[in-house]
Amino acid sequence: MSLSTSLEERFQRNFRERGELGASLSIWKDGVEIVSLAHGWRDPMREIPWTADTLAPVWSATKGPAAITFLLALETAGISPHDPVAKIWPELLAASDGRLTFVQLLSHQAGLPALSPGNRPHVLSHGEVISALENQKPYWTPGEGHGYHPRTLGYLLDEVVRRVTGMTLGSFWKTRLAEPLSLDFWIGDFPAGVLDRLATMVPPRMQNPSEEELPFYRELARPDSLALAAFASPSGMRGLGEINRLEYLQAGLPAFGGIGTARALARFYQALARDGEIDGIPVLPSRVVRTSRELQTSGSDQTLLLSTAFTGGFKTDPLDVNGRKHRALFGPSRSAFGQPGAGGSHAFADPENGISFAYVMNQMETGILPNRKALDLVDLLYS
């Protein structure tokens, strides 16, 4: 049985046995899309078919395109990712001593995963959120440890891009990357016609976290925990179904508000797997690609309460003391990196093997890590 046939059978199993509603899978190798699968329904009423051109909110998988946009904005302005954030944003308290660098900000080391309860404006109040972040006392000494910034990271990156380019991060992404590379992926500001292709996200039907995730979910139940504060900062969007509201999707929220196709995400990551090249054309500067691949921090995550590792803007699989992967979200290669999204979307680049992968869906599942619907496809790809 060929690889594509085996992957299609495994993909269809998600619908037969695991309650998948609609989903797309795109896999690229050496500049060519080698697998493209799409099946199911865009809506919970099962009336509108899902196709390869279907767009879906991908939650935190937005962070991958946002990270490269951030790095490209710095590069365009002649700023090193190792320069201090205070160079551009002196009002940010966490950066005021001049020690916090842009790459530390990008790799969840700023100590700003959450806002204090009395300093928590609404997610759509951009100016108020920026002021709140500027005044927020860090939860740890910036640059000394890390913890996932689920929501606040987007505002931190967006503000730097605005100060450097005069454009929002979403607009800079669209102008410099999405449109030139024909990527069906938006971080806000999408045209009305896009709505004709947009899927509806469906919240999880039950709570079923993995054993590794249980400490996080126990903390999430504590009203004074950092875990809860991080996923509630800024305020608003209390229910997962609210991601379907246009005011959130159009707002250009770089941490979790992007919409796109699996093909667009996989093509984007193919550029990162191929040293910044797409269709034989260099599209990303070498320093941007290098920073996206370089490990910046690894160890205990103060937000997620499990072991995580981050490059310059992406997750990578943490290694144990013997150099073996603690988990394999991104396949067997130690150089692979990417960014999953809440509910089950997943995307990554594997430079060692020239592979990129993206799975996009609309029936969300519980978990802060990708679930077996995507990971079984990853495992089969490398088997």
Buried (B, 14 or more C-beta within 10 A) or exposed (E): EEEEEBBBEBBBBBBEEBEBBBBBBBBBBEBEBBBBBBBBBBBBEEEBEBBBEBBBBBBBBBBBBBBBBBBBBBBBEEBBBEBBBBBBBEEBBBBBEEBBBBBBBBBBBBBBBBBEEEBBBEBBBBEBBBBBBBEBEBBBEBBEBBBBBBBBBBBBBBBBBBEBBEBBBBBBBBEBBBEEBEBBBBBBBBEEEEEEBBBBBBBBEEEEBBEBBEBBBEBBEEEEBBBBBBBBBBBBBEEBEBBBEEEBBBBBBBBBBBBBBBBBBBBBBBBBBBBBBBEEEEBBBEBBBBBBBBBBBBEEBBBBBBBBBBBBBBBBBBBEEEEEBBBBBBBBBBBBBBBBBBBBBBBBBBBEBBBBBBBBBBBBBBBBBBBBBBBBBBBBBBE
